[in-house]
C-alpha cells in the first residue's frame, strides 16, 4: 500500500515553484502551516507540524529551508523531505515559551542564508489567511522595506491538478473511508450516542491503515442534522429519525470524505422524500461533470435540480469543492465559477441541504476525466433505512 509521496516529486515541486518565482521576479517564497492547516508546508516538505508551527522558504535559486519552532527539530528531521532545517522563535507554541539561552535563527539570518547574502527584496507569501501576526511582523521587519506579495495562487494552481501519486493516495483514503462507514452502519443501534457511532468509523479506518482522520469526523442526529459543520455530541440516536454521518480517512496527507444520511428503522415520509431529493441532486451533478465543462454549468444543473424538486430554499452553497491535502480546498464550484473543469482535478461532490428541523449531506469523491468522472466512492449511495 502506498503511504507517501516519493521524494523526487517533492523536489520537482520545488523546481516548479522556483521557475514561477523567476517568471514573476520574486526573490523567494515562504509558506505557512500549522497542526490544523498544514497543507502548504506538507506539500513541499511532507512535514506536519504538531503544537508548534512551520514554514518553507523557497529561494528563486538554491536549497529550500524548512522553518520550525524551537522544540520540533528531531521530529522534523525524521519526517521532512527538505534537508535544511532552521529553528525560529516566532514558530513556537501559541503560549509563547521563551527558551532563554537557546540559540535560534532570526528571520534576518534566514533570509541572508537563503539568498546567499544577496538579500530578499520581493518575497511571495503563501498562507495569507492563516498566518499569525508574530510571524508576519518578523518577516516584515527582516525585509527592511522590501516588498511582501501575496502569492497563494502559485501553490493553489499546482495543487489543483493531481499527479498519479496523489491520485493513488486519494484512492486509498476513500477505500479506507468506505471501511469506516460500513462499520458504523453495521454496528449503529438506537440509544448509541453520536460520539459512539463516530468512534466506530474512526477505529475501523485506523485499524485498516489510515494515517488519521481527514477532518474532525461527525455523526449527528435529529435536529442536529441541519448543521453544515458540526461535531458529534452525547445525544442518543432514536429510531425513525434522520441521522447524518461524515467519515474521512487521510493517507499520506491526502484526505477523503463520504457523507450519508440514514434512518434506523422506517423513515417518515417527509424524511424519505428529503433523502431522495439529496440523492437526485448528487446524481444530476455527477452526470454533468467532465473535463472542459464550465464549472458554473455544474452549479446551474445542481441548483435547477434542487429547485425543481421544491427545495430551493434549502441551499447553502454550490455542489462541489476541491479536495487534497485539506478535505476542503480550491477550487469551489459555485454560480460565479468562471473556469473549466480539467482532467485530474479531484472534487468532493458535496450536496448539503438544510431546513429548520433537519438537513442532510450526500458526499463522495470524484476525479475528473475527459469523458466524465472516476468515482472514488459510491458506497451505499441510496436511501438508507437500517
HELIX and SHEET records of a PDB file:
HELIX    1   1 UNK A    7  UNK A   24  1                                  18    
HELIX    2   2 UNK A   39  UNK A   45  1                                   7    
HELIX    3   3 UNK A   73  UNK A   79  1                                   7    
HELIX    4   4 UNK A   89  UNK A   91  5                                   3    
HELIX    5   5 UNK A  107  UNK A  114  1                                   8    
HELIX    6   6 UNK A  133  UNK A  143  1                                  11    
HELIX    7   7 UNK A  152  UNK A  160  1                                   9    
HELIX    8   8 UNK A  164  UNK A  187  1                                  24    
HELIX    9   9 UNK A  194  UNK A  208  1                                  15    
HELIX   10  10 UNK A  222  UNK A  226  5                                   5    
HELIX   11  11 UNK A  269  UNK A  288  1                                  20    
HELIX   12  12 UNK A  295  UNK A  308  1                                  14    
HELIX   13  13 UNK A  312  UNK A  314  5                                   3    
SHEET    1   A 6 UNK A  85  UNK A  87  0                                        
SHEET    2   A 6 UNK A  65  UNK A  68  1                                        
SHEET    3   A 6 UNK A  54  UNK A  59 -1                                        
SHEET    4   A 6 UNK A  28  UNK A  31 -1                                        
SHEET    5   A 6 UNK A 122  UNK A 126  1                                        
SHEET    6   A 6 UNK A 147  UNK A 150  1                                        
SHEET    1   B 2 UNK A 212  UNK A 213  0                                        
SHEET    2   B 2 UNK A 249  UNK A 250 -1                                        
SHEET    1   C 4 UNK A 218  UNK A 221  0                                        
SHEET    2   C 4 UNK A 242  UNK A 247 -1                                        
SHEET    3   C 4 UNK A 258  UNK A 263 -1                                        
SHEET    4   C 4 UNK A 384  UNK A 385  1                                        
SHEET    1   D 5 UNK A 329  UNK A 333  0                                        
SHEET    2   D 5 UNK A 320  UNK A 322 -1                                        
SHEET    3   D 5 UNK A 346  UNK A 354 -1                                        
SHEET    4   D 5 UNK A 359  UNK A 368 -1                                        
SHEET    5   D 5 UNK A 373  UNK A 375 -1                                        
END                                                                             
